[in-house]
C-alpha cells in the first residue's frame, strides 16, 4: 500500500485558565491511498480536533503531519488553503453552505477557487449534483433543501476538484435514518472510485462501512479495529464497544 497521510507524535493542547487540555496527545497514524477509515470515541476525545489537524483547519502544538510524501504541518495558512482546494475535500456536520448562493454556485465556487475555467467548473458542478441526486435543485437556495439534500450538496462541493482525500466530520450527525443511509451509500460509492476517506462519527453503522476503525480516548489511539473489507462485518468489535 502507498502511504497518503501520516502523523508522528501529533499533539494539540489548549490552555483553559490554569488547565491544559490535551485534545490530541501523541498520535501516530498512517492512512494509505484508497483506505476508508472511521474515527470513533466518546465526546471530547479529540476526534474532530484530529480531523481538523489533518485538513489544516487547526495547527498542532507539536508533532508532524505528512501528506503525499511531504511534510505539511509547517505550511502557512495560504499553503494549507491551496492544498485543501486541490487535494483535500471537507464535509461538515453542519453543511457550511453559503446561504445566499444557489446550490450550483456553492459547488462552483470551490472549483473557481481551485483554478478551474468557468465553463469546466460549471460542467463538473452540474454533473456532480446530478450524480448525487440533487441536480434539480441547482438553482435553489440551501435553505429550501432538506438536511439530506444539503449534505449531498456539501459532498458535491468537497468533490469538486477531484481530491484524493475526503475528510468528513460527523457527516450524518444531523440526518435522519433514511438520509444517513443515502449519505453512507454515497461515501461508499466514491470510496470505490479510489478516493481515501476519513470519517469522524458516533454512529457504529457509519463506522462499520469503513475498512478500519480507529478509536480515540483522551486524545490517544486506544484501539484499531480491522474490518472485513468495509462490509460492516467486523473482525473484532472491541473498539466499537469501548467507544
LORO-56407 format. One record per residue (C-alpha): residue number from 0; x, y, z. Coordinates in steps of 0.1 Angstrom, whole numbers, plus 5000, padded with zeros to 4 digits. Layout:
residues N
pos;x;y;z
NUM;X;Y;Z
...
//
This chain:
residues 243
pos;x;y;z
0;5000;5000;5000
1;5011;5036;4993
2;5010;5059;5022
3;4989;5091;5018
4;4988;5106;5053
5;5010;5100;5083
6;5012;5117;5117
7;5041;5114;5141
8;5037;5122;5178
9;5009;5146;5169
10;4997;5169;5197
11;4972;5197;5201
12;4970;5212;5236
13;4948;5240;5247
14;4950;5261;5278
15;4918;5268;5297
16;4928;5290;5327
17;4953;5270;5347
18;4943;5237;5330
19;4960;5222;5299
20;4935;5203;5277
21;4953;5176;5258
22;4928;5172;5229
23;4953;5153;5207
24;4982;5138;5227
25;5008;5120;5208
26;4990;5103;5179
27;5009;5081;5154
28;4986;5073;5125
29;4991;5061;5089
30;4964;5062;5063
31;4971;5046;5029
32;4958;5056;4995
33;4924;5042;4989
34;4916;5034;5025
35;4883;5042;5042
36;4890;5049;5079
37;4865;5058;5106
38;4875;5076;5138
39;4853;5069;5169
40;4854;5076;5206
41;4835;5094;5233
42;4827;5131;5231
43;4857;5153;5238
44;4882;5125;5230
45;4899;5145;5202
46;4882;5131;5171
47;4872;5163;5154
48;4905;5180;5165
49;4925;5153;5148
50;4905;5157;5116
51;4909;5194;5116
52;4946;5190;5121
53;4947;5166;5091
54;4930;5192;5070
55;4949;5222;5081
56;4920;5238;5098
57;4939;5238;5131
58;4976;5238;5139
59;4994;5212;5160
60;5012;5221;5192
61;5038;5196;5183
62;5045;5166;5160
63;5044;5161;5123
64;5018;5157;5095
65;5029;5142;5062
66;5007;5142;5031
67;5015;5127;4998
68;5051;5121;5008
69;5058;5157;5020
70;5057;5173;5054
71;5027;5198;5056
72;5023;5208;5093
73;5047;5237;5087
74;5027;5251;5058
75;5015;5287;5060
76;4978;5294;5062
77;4978;5302;5025
78;4997;5270;5018
79;4971;5249;5036
80;4943;5267;5018
81;4959;5259;4984
82;4964;5222;4994
83;4927;5220;5006
84;4914;5235;4974
85;4932;5210;4952
86;4938;5178;4972
87;4915;5177;5003
88;4877;5177;5004
89;4860;5186;5037
90;4824;5177;5047
91;4810;5191;5079
92;4781;5181;5101
93;4765;5215;5098
94;4770;5215;5060
95;4787;5250;5060
96;4769;5261;5028
97;4768;5298;5018
98;4731;5305;5023
99;4728;5334;4999
100;4743;5314;4970
101;4724;5289;4949
102;4732;5252;4952
103;4751;5253;4919
104;4771;5284;4929
105;4781;5268;4963
106;4797;5239;4944
107;4811;5260;4916
108;4828;5284;4940
109;4851;5256;4951
110;4861;5249;4915
111;4868;5286;4908
112;4890;5288;4939
113;4908;5257;4927
114;4917;5275;4895
115;4894;5258;4870
116;4879;5276;4840
117;4843;5288;4845
118;4830;5266;4817
119;4846;5234;4830
120;4837;5243;4866
121;4800;5247;4857
122;4800;5215;4837
123;4816;5195;4865
124;4794;5211;4893
125;4762;5202;4875
126;4775;5168;4867
127;4783;5161;4904
128;4749;5174;4915
129;4732;5151;4890
130;4753;5122;4903
131;4743;5129;4938
132;4707;5132;4930
133;4702;5169;4936
134;4706;5182;4900
135;4671;5195;4900
136;4680;5217;4930
137;4709;5235;4912
138;4691;5269;4912
139;4676;5266;4947
140;4690;5283;4978
141;4703;5258;5005
142;4675;5269;5030
143;4649;5253;5007
144;4666;5218;5009
145;4662;5190;5034
146;4691;5181;5056
147;4700;5151;5034
148;4699;5172;5003
149;4721;5198;5019
150;4747;5172;5028
151;4746;5159;4992
152;4754;5194;4980
153;4782;5196;5006
154;4797;5164;4993
155;4795;5176;4958
156;4814;5207;4969
157;4840;5186;4986
158;4845;5165;4955
159;4845;5195;4931
160;4883;5195;4925
161;4886;5157;4925
162;4906;5155;4957
163;4924;5123;4966
164;4915;5127;5003
165;4880;5133;5017
166;4876;5143;5053
167;4841;5141;5069
168;4833;5153;5104
169;4801;5136;5116
170;4785;5138;5081
171;4753;5121;5092
172;4751;5137;5126
173;4722;5160;5117
174;4704;5135;5094
175;4675;5111;5099
176;4679;5073;5093
177;4669;5075;5056
178;4692;5104;5048
179;4720;5087;5068
180;4716;5056;5046
181;4718;5077;5015
182;4749;5096;5025
183;4766;5064;5037
184;4759;5049;5003
185;4774;5079;4986
186;4806;5077;5007
187;4809;5040;4998
188;4804;5048;4961
189;4831;5074;4960
190;4854;5053;4980
191;4850;5026;4953
192;4864;5051;4928
193;4897;5051;4946
194;4894;5080;4970
195;4908;5079;5005
196;4881;5087;5031
197;4884;5095;5068
198;4852;5099;5087
199;4846;5110;5123
200;4814;5095;5136
201;4795;5085;5167
202;4774;5061;5146
203;4786;5025;5147
204;4767;5018;5114
205;4786;5045;5097
206;4819;5034;5113
207;4815;4998;5101
208;4812;5009;5065
209;4849;5016;5067
210;4878;4992;5064
211;4894;5003;5097
212;4881;5019;5128
213;4904;5039;5149
214;4892;5045;5185
215;4904;5075;5205
216;4902;5082;5242
217;4917;5112;5260
218;4935;5123;5228
219;4952;5090;5222
220;4946;5060;5200
221;4935;5031;5222
222;4923;5006;5196
223;4924;4999;5159
224;4898;4975;5145
225;4903;4959;5111
226;4870;4952;5093
227;4865;4926;5066
228;4868;4949;5036
229;4844;4975;5048
230;4814;4951;5046
231;4801;4960;5080
232;4812;4926;5095
233;4840;4935;5119
234;4867;4910;5128
235;4865;4923;5163
236;4840;4947;5179
237;4863;4956;5208
238;4870;4991;5196
239;4833;4998;5188
240;4821;4985;5221
241;4846;5006;5241
242;4837;5038;5222
//
